[in-house]
């Protein structure tokens, strides 16, 4: 889905939509992320066959109804989770926002010489490791 909410490239199959997506700006999100009210979707037999073809999975004709039901149960559960009001919930923790591990200063330090590094190499060519050929 692109930022403008264009779903044409995202979903080209026929899915019955019970309500249209409504773009909204998440005011409680500190990053100001663009979010969507997720629509309740239904998956049909054609969609199940398309997904199976994309995943290279062989589905027997008798299994199509079973997978259609399972997909729709998953989508119903997701729709149920989307109904929960999370406006008062703070953003989830992100490790980059508050580093819990103290970081050392990025200062130059002495390192090994080329000779010290290559000393234990099984084979070498000049100042390089010599490794077996991997690609023919």
N, C-alpha and C positions, 0 to 999 in steps of 0.2 A: 504494500500500500504506500503510495507516495504521500507527501506532506499535505497536498491539496485534497486528499481523501479519494483519489481516483482508484476505483476497484476494478476497472476494466481489465487490466493485465493480471490482477490478483486472482480473479475468479471468473473463468470463462464458461463454466458449466452451468447447467440449469439446477439451481437450488431454490426451493420455495422459501421466500423471505417473508416473515410475519410482521417485521417492522424495519424501517430504514435506519441506517446508521446515522447518528447525529454527532458531528465533530464538536468537541468542547475543549476549552483550555482548562487544565487542571490547576485551579487556583491555589490549592494547598501544597502542590508539588513545588519545592524550592527551585528546581531546575526549569520550571515552567513548561514541562513536557506537554506535547499535544496528545490527547487521548481520544478514544472512541467509545461511545456507548455501543457495546457489542449487540448486534442483532441476533435474535433467535433464529437459527437456521435448521433446516431439515435436509438430510441427505437421502437421495433416491438411489435406485438400483444402478442407474447409469453412472452416478458418481462413484459408487463402490467399485464398479468394474473399471473405471478410469484410474482410480487409486491403485487397484490391484495391478493394472497394466504398467503404471509408472514404477511400482515397487517390484515388478517382475515376479508377482505372486500368482499362482494358478488357483483360482477359486472355482469350485464345482458349482453347477447351477443350483443345487439344493442348499448351498451355503450362502448364497447372495442375501436372502432374507435375514439370516442370522447376523451377518456383518452390517447390513443396513440398520437393523435394530440396535446393535452395539454402538455404531457411530452416532446414532441419534440420541442414545442414552448419555454418551459422553458429552455431546453438544448441549443437551438439556442440563447436565450437571454444571457445565461451564456457564451457561446462562443463569443458573441458580446462584452461582458464586458471584456473578456480576451484579446481582441485585443487592448484595450486601453493601451497606453504606460505610465507606471507608474515608469519608471526608475529614473526620477527626483523628484518623490514624496517622502518625508521623511516618515519614519516609523510612524505608528499610535501610539498614546499615550498609555502607559501601566501604570496602577496605581502603580505597584511595582517598576518601574524604577525611578519615581520621586514622592515621597510621597507629596501630597499637604496638608495633615493634619499633623500638628506637632506631633511627637511622644514623649510621656513622657519617662523618664528613667525607665528602668525595675529594680526597686529596691524593696526589700521586705518591706511590710507595714503591720501593725497590722490587723488581721482579727478577725472574730467572733469566739467565743469558740463553741465547740460542743453543749453545753447546750443552748447557745443563739440561735443557728441555729434550734435546735429541739424544742424550746419553743412553737412555733405556729403549730407544726406538728399535724394533726388530730390524727394520731396513730404512735407509735414508738415501736421499740423493741431494747432494750439496747441503743446503739449509732447509730441506723439506722432508716430511715424512713420506716414505714410499709405501703405498698400500696396494693390495691386489685390485685388479681391474674389476669393476662392478657391472658396468654397462658394456654390452657387446657392440 
